[in-house]
Amino acid sequence: MMSHTGESKTGAGEPAAAGDLPHAGESWAFAQSLVHSRRNVTPRRLVEPGPDAGQLQGLLALAAAAPDHGQLTPWRFVIVPQAQRHRLAEVFAQALSDRDPAATPEQLASAREKAHRAPLLMVAVACLGRREPDTPSLERMVSMGAAIQNLLLGAHAMGFGAGLTSGKAMASNRLRALLGLLDDEAAVCCVNIGTVTRNKPRDGLRPEAGAFVSTLGAP
Ligand SMILES: Cc1cc2nc3c(=O)[nH]c(=O)nc-3n(C[C@H](O)[C@H](O)[C@H](O)COP(=O)(O)O)c2cc1C
């Protein structure tokens, strides 16, 4: 297993061209192993320790390396520290009550509990408002997805587990108010990172390329 270190040969501010990678064959083997072995880890299976401050900075630097048409940084992350999790928990519970006034105490407790699971919880926020250049919102979401994937892969490479959670509360005005979102921002999902407490058999095969690739033929 890889260790919980945030060290890398090329940190933020030390860009390496692809051709500069020391051993291209090894890099490819490592990339395959890293990407194929990453799995979504539900926050229920995440315990302390999470990333420390230095590791978190390393992960955020990976997010910053995402492709970004127009250099807009059209996304941001709101870290919800342990001391503020009770506020997120109340938002989750109240958002459920808003949707379903008949929600039982058990359902409300379960909604609250979701805010307390992962050692590191960040809400990923898409910034979709008009800016120059006005890169289309779909392109901005591609950038955000890449930033999140960089975080997930980086956490995995450090030896942590990481998973995404979303749900209807993401769109609730209560969450918007808690996070101080602007009108043209949207909370998309939570990024949860921590130490995997118990392994789980691999589920869900990845699709074969034939399922998502076609070749444009001549007219
Ligand atoms: C934006 C987004 C939101 C997600 N929200 C949830 C969620 O609420 N609950 C969940 O179990 N998984 C969630 N996932 C994770 C997917 O279920 C997971 O990536 C998928 O099952 C494929 O598994 P893998 O990541 O292990 O390949 C989300 C993924 C994305 C991209």
The ligand as an ORCA input file, in Angstrom:
! r2SCAN-3c Opt
* xyz 0 1
  C     -20.937     14.179     -8.933
  C     -20.963     12.817     -8.294
  C     -21.778     12.577     -7.198
  C     -21.786     11.334     -6.569
  N     -22.625     11.110     -5.497
  C     -22.659      9.898     -4.924
  C     -23.552      9.617     -3.843
  O     -24.328     10.469     -3.400
  N     -23.515      8.405     -3.277
  C     -22.669      7.422     -3.749
  O     -22.689      6.312     -3.202
  N     -21.805      7.649     -4.757
  C     -21.790      8.853     -5.361
  N     -20.919      9.104     -6.389
  C     -19.900      8.095     -6.710
  C     -20.356      7.128     -7.784
  O     -21.417      6.345     -7.303
  C     -19.167      6.250     -8.179
  O     -18.148      7.056     -8.719
  C     -19.601      5.198     -9.184
  O     -20.387      4.227     -8.566
  C     -18.422      4.494     -9.839
  O     -17.632      3.899     -8.866
  P     -16.065      4.172     -8.810
  O     -15.881      5.645     -8.538
  O     -15.598      3.297     -7.699
  O     -15.501      3.768    -10.141
  C     -20.941     10.303     -7.058
  C     -20.136     10.546     -8.175
  C     -20.168     11.756     -8.798
  C     -19.288     11.981    -10.027
*
